Amino acid sequence: MVYYSIFEDVIFVEGEIPFERSLGTVEYKKKGIINEQFKNLDNVKYQLAVKAKEVGANAVIKFKYGQKNTSWFRAMILSIDDNVNWFGSGEAVLLSQEQYQEILEKNIKNQ
């Protein structure tokens, strides 16, 4: 089953769907060195949505995300209160306008 979500007018697809054109990989990059635990999935999606729009994409497929622990050394020395980092990535693609609208309408009905 493919899971869809919409953020900043970009469709995020946890899986694969047909598309018109691939525009490259997008990846979340942490900004700064501390307090990543105060971030959430919206921060990851926001950054990926901006990157996708910059290349002309309206969707991110194969969207993967989560949190991972930092090394014990970094957690102790560099950021005592911050031992978790977010990650996220996917493929920025251009969906046809019809496909984009269809997914939007289905997503709105299912909310």
Buried (B, 14 or more C-beta within 10 A) or exposed (E): EEEBBBBEEBBBBBEEBEBBEEBEEBEBEBEEEEEBBEBEBEBBBBBBBEBBBEEEBBBBBBBEBEBEEBEEEBBEEEBEEBBEBBBBBBBBBBBEEEBBEEBBEEEEEEE
